[in-house]
Amino acid sequence: QVQLVESGGGLVQAGGSLRLSCTASGGILRRMNMGWFRQAPGKEREFVSAINWTGGMQYYADSLKGRFTISKDDAKNTVYLQMNSLKPEDTGVYYCAADVDAKPGLKNSNQYDYWGQGTQVTVSS
């Protein structure tokens, strides 16, 4: 059983930055694909970013390229999402997810086996 705990969310002005963290327990990060998804009020959950188990491949939603950066520290069993130049439309609950079998298709939420509780990100204009 893998448990994921997100942190780092909060309230920030447009143009600001936040770094989200997701720490995994009960699993080994270097064997898992990890993803970030978000859900805005009244909208469906959407893919944000993902990193494969080796750390060698990173994936981003097209609209976020250049502003968000995903990384991981296997020694700390933690994956990060650095978010820069934040916009009000980035507001939402951000969820961390783990795929323990490192299946292909990192952008697909159905591939993930475990989810965190989410952390709120609010960007004011």
Backbone hydrogen bonds, N-H to C=O, Kabsch-Sander energy under -0.5 kcal/mol:
donor,donor_aa,acceptor,acceptor_aa,energy
3,Q,25,S,-2.9
5,V,23,T,-1.9
6,E,4,L,-0.5
7,S,21,S,-2.1
10,G,120,Q,-0.8
12,V,122,T,-2.7
14,A,124,S,-2.5
15,G,86,L,-3.1
16,G,13,Q,-2.3
18,L,83,M,-2.1
20,L,81,L,-2.7
21,S,7,S,-2.8
22,C,79,V,-2.0
23,T,5,V,-2.3
24,A,22,C,-0.5
24,A,77,N,-2.9
25,S,3,Q,-2.3
29,L,27,G,-0.6
31,R,28,I,-2.0
32,M,29,L,-2.0
33,N,99,D,-1.9
34,M,51,I,-2.6
35,G,97,A,-2.5
36,W,49,S,-3.6
37,F,95,Y,-2.6
38,R,46,E,-2.4
39,Q,93,V,-2.0
43,K,40,A,-2.3
46,E,38,R,-3.2
48,V,36,W,-2.5
49,S,36,W,-1.8
50,A,59,Y,-2.0
51,I,34,M,-2.8
52,N,57,M,-2.2
55,G,52,N,-1.1
59,Y,50,A,-2.7
61,A,48,V,-2.3
64,L,61,A,-2.1
65,K,61,A,-0.9
65,K,62,D,-0.7
67,R,64,L,-2.3
68,F,64,L,-1.7
69,T,82,Q,-2.3
71,S,80,Y,-1.7
73,D,78,T,-3.2
74,D,72,K,-0.5
76,K,73,D,-0.8
77,N,73,D,-0.6
77,N,74,D,-0.7
78,T,73,D,-1.9
79,V,22,C,-2.4
80,Y,71,S,-3.2
81,L,20,L,-2.3
82,Q,69,T,-3.1
83,M,18,L,-3.3
83,M,81,L,-0.6
84,N,67,R,-2.3
84,N,82,Q,-0.6
85,S,15,G,-0.6
86,L,16,G,-2.4
90,D,87,K,-2.4
91,T,88,P,-1.7
92,G,121,V,-2.6
93,V,39,Q,-2.4
94,Y,92,G,-0.5
94,Y,119,T,-2.9
95,Y,37,F,-3.3
95,Y,93,V,-0.5
97,A,35,G,-2.5
98,A,114,Y,-2.4
99,D,33,N,-2.9
100,V,98,A,-0.6
102,A,99,D,-1.3
108,N,105,G,-1.6
109,S,107,K,-0.6
111,Q,108,N,-2.0
112,Y,109,S,-1.4
113,D,98,A,-2.5
114,Y,98,A,-1.8
116,G,96,C,-2.5
117,Q,4,L,-0.6
119,T,94,Y,-2.0
121,V,92,G,-2.9
122,T,10,G,-2.9
124,S,12,V,-2.5
124,S,122,T,-0.6
